[in-house]
Amino acid sequence: MRRVARAPLVHFLVLGALLLGARAWWEAGGGEGRRPRIVLTAADIARLRGEWAEEHGAPPDAAAEAVLVRRAVDEEVLWREALAAGIPERDPVTRERLVRLGEFLGEDGERGRQALEREARDLGLVRSDLVIRRHLVEAMQLALAKPAPADVPSDADLEAWVAAHAAELAEAPSVRLTHVYLSAEAHGAAIDADAARLLGELRRNGAGPEAADTRSDPFLRGAHLGPLPDDDLDRIFGPGFAGALDGAPLRTWVGPVRSSYGLHLVWIEERRPARVPSLAEVRSRAVLGVLRERGARRAEERMAQLRAAYDVRVERP
């Protein structure tokens, strides 16, 4: 441990922790009877602006800067609340991080995990390590959004959620089809004549979609597909394939329809119109959606309460 205390990197970290502690005491007003103070200095604001500009290619406007400031304040509040609640002493992720830091900073030799963790704590790394800080902030955010028993939704709540998210849940029109595939590679220059001859044969014989199992060239996605929306059909067969089927009759062989791979004789078994699924079909998604929205509102309410306990000062550049 003595060798650890003499390491220059350790001196730097300890000094940083002392400066953080001194700044926190100063910002809190140096005495009792006052709300703890959080100060965003002009340098902090300049840093936030610089990070935004680096990511977006331009400085933040007033609205974006207000969001950045709010987030910075909330992060500081959550970090302080996590420390006050003693989360670093119980949280397994924080403790594992401290062990790893202890291994990195410590002297050679075998030491137990508890000793490594204790040395890292003694060096103030709970407060100065950015990885631990971010983890604690995220843990507090999750804790604030934790649902309460009253958040469990009723069927009426779920029905209202489905109605409010109808556009998001709506299923696009789709078709269920079977196709006989004629490979451009296998048929070569004769592919058009082969397709016309096969189409006539299927129609004369009154063949149904089962004929595709024996008359089709091998196709990676198989002969029977759907129901699929137009976008998926175009992803499978190539642009324009779905549009070529618009208005085609049901339950008869049509085509040939050209794709990126060759020609297809198509049997459209079913067309499904756009629709909003029933609650029974999306119940689990609706439950999660309601809980997520209620958790977000609850988190904001709890965050407002925590924020109100601090005296926040923002120094503009």
HELIX and SHEET records of a PDB file:
HELIX    1   1 ARG A    2  ARG A    6  1                                   5    
HELIX    2   2 PRO A    8  GLU A   27  1                                  20    
HELIX    3   3 ALA A   42  HIS A   56  1                                  15    
HELIX    4   4 ALA A   62  ALA A   84  1                                  23    
HELIX    5   5 ILE A   87  ARG A   90  1                                   4    
HELIX    6   6 PRO A   92  LEU A  105  1                                  14    
HELIX    7   7 ARG A  113  ASP A  122  1                                  10    
HELIX    8   8 LEU A  125  SER A  128  1                                   4    
HELIX    9   9 LEU A  130  LEU A  144  1                                  15    
HELIX   10  10 PRO A  149  ASP A  151  5                                   3    
HELIX   11  11 ASP A  155  ALA A  164  1                                  10    
HELIX   12  12 ALA A  166  LEU A  169  1                                   4    
HELIX   13  13 ALA A  184  HIS A  187  1                                   4    
HELIX   14  14 GLY A  188  ALA A  190  5                                   3    
HELIX   15  15 ILE A  191  ARG A  204  1                                  14    
HELIX   16  16 PRO A  209  ALA A  211  5                                   3    
HELIX   17  17 ALA A  212  ARG A  215  1                                   4    
HELIX   18  18 ASP A  230  PHE A  237  1                                   8    
HELIX   19  19 PHE A  241  ALA A  244  1                                   4    
HELIX   20  20 LEU A  279  ALA A  308  1                                  30    
SHEET    1   A 2 ARG A  37  LEU A  40  0                                        
SHEET    2   A 2 ASP A 311  VAL A 314  1                                        
SHEET    1   B 4 HIS A 224  PRO A 229  0                                        
SHEET    2   B 4 SER A 174  SER A 183 -1                                        
SHEET    3   B 4 GLY A 262  ARG A 272 -1                                        
SHEET    4   B 4 TRP A 253  ARG A 258 -1                                        
END                                                                             
